[in-house]
Amino acid sequence: MSRITRPIRVRALEETVRILGRVLAACARALHAAGVSPPDVDVMFRGGITVEHTDTVTERSLVLQVLDRPGPCSRAELEVALGDVEPLASSDALRGLEAEGVLYTGGEQVWASRCARYLDELGFIGV
């Protein structure tokens, strides 16, 4: 069947898929330009990632520390602020929060997602 004789719906769906592909590529380029690593971009675009949250106390502490700052903070600052939390535990907690879309990382920088910041403004996140 030639392209001309295919139903209009099929052509419309094909064009929609092409447009969505371009939109996703543009979003990925913008995230890369902002310093987000390619594996992190993949995590953001994939759905249904299951993460085991074994240390919710450390996760909560990380979120509160990041939200306490107006912009990105470094991993080193977070380790100092968390004090006696093992680096491996904080790294696992950070990875879990990033997989859930709560926090993002780019190199050594960590920042809260827009959603987490807004929930904080609404008073849903607190001590």
N, C-alpha and C positions, 0 to 999 in steps of 0.2 A: 504494500500500500504506500503510495507516495505521500509526501508531506502535505500536498495540496488537498488530497482526498480524506485525510484523517479528520475525525470529528473535531469541532472547535473546542470542546472541553479538554481534549487531550493536549492540544496546542497551548491552551490557557494554563493548564497544570504544569506543563513543561516550562513555560515562561515564568510561572510563579516560583518553581524550584530554582531556576537560574537566578532570579532576583533575590531569593532568600540566601542563596549561596554567596552572592555578592555582598549582601548585608552582613552576613556572618564574617566574611573575609575582612570587610571594612572594620567591624568591631574588633576583630582579633588584631588587626594592624594598630588600631588606636590603643588597645591594651598593651601591646608590645612597646609602643612609643612611650607609654606611661611607666614602663619599667617592669611590667608583669612578665614573668618568664613563660615560654611556650608551654611547658607542662601545666603551669597554673591556668593558662588560658583554656587548655583542653579540659581541665577539671571544671572550670566555670561553665563550659558549653555542654558538658555531659550531664545527663540527668540520672537519677536513680543510683547514685553512688552511696554505698552503705559504709558507714564509718562506725566503729565501735568506740563509744565514749566511756573509757574506764576511769578517768580522773576529772569529774565535773567540777571539783573544787578548784583545780588548777585552771581549767577552761574559764570558769567564772572570774577568777582573778585576772587572767589575761585580758578578757573582754573589758573589765572595769578599768584596768590600767591603760588600755589603748583608748577607751572612751574618755578618759581623764585628760588626754592631750588633744589639742585642737587639730593637729595634723599627724603625719606619719611619725612613728618613733622607731628606734633601732632595736634589734633583737637584744643587743647588749644592755640597753636601758631597761628592757623588760626583765632580763635575768637579774639585774641589780634590784629592781623593784619587787620581784617575787621572792628574793632572799633565799630561803632554805629549800626551795623547790629544785629538784635535780634537773640539770639541763636536758636530759633525755625525756623526762616527763613533760617539761614545758614545750619541747620540740614536738612531741606526740600530740599534746593538747592543741598546739598551734596548727599542726597539720589537719587535725580533725575539724577545728573551727574554720579553717580555710576551705576544706572540702564541703562544709555545710553553707559556705557563702557568708559567714559572719565576719571574718577578718580576711584580709588579703595581704600577700607578701610580694615584694619585688626586691630581690637581692637581700640586703640586710634590713630593709625597711618593712614595717608592719603598719597597716592602717585598717580602720573599721569600714565595713561596707556602708553604703548610704542607708540601707534598711536598718542596720544596727544603730546608726546615729539617730535616725528618725524615731525609732522605738525608745531610745534613751531620752530624746526630747519630749516624747509623750509620757514619760515617767514609767515605762514598763520595765526598764532596766535600772536596778539600784541595789544598794546594800540592804 
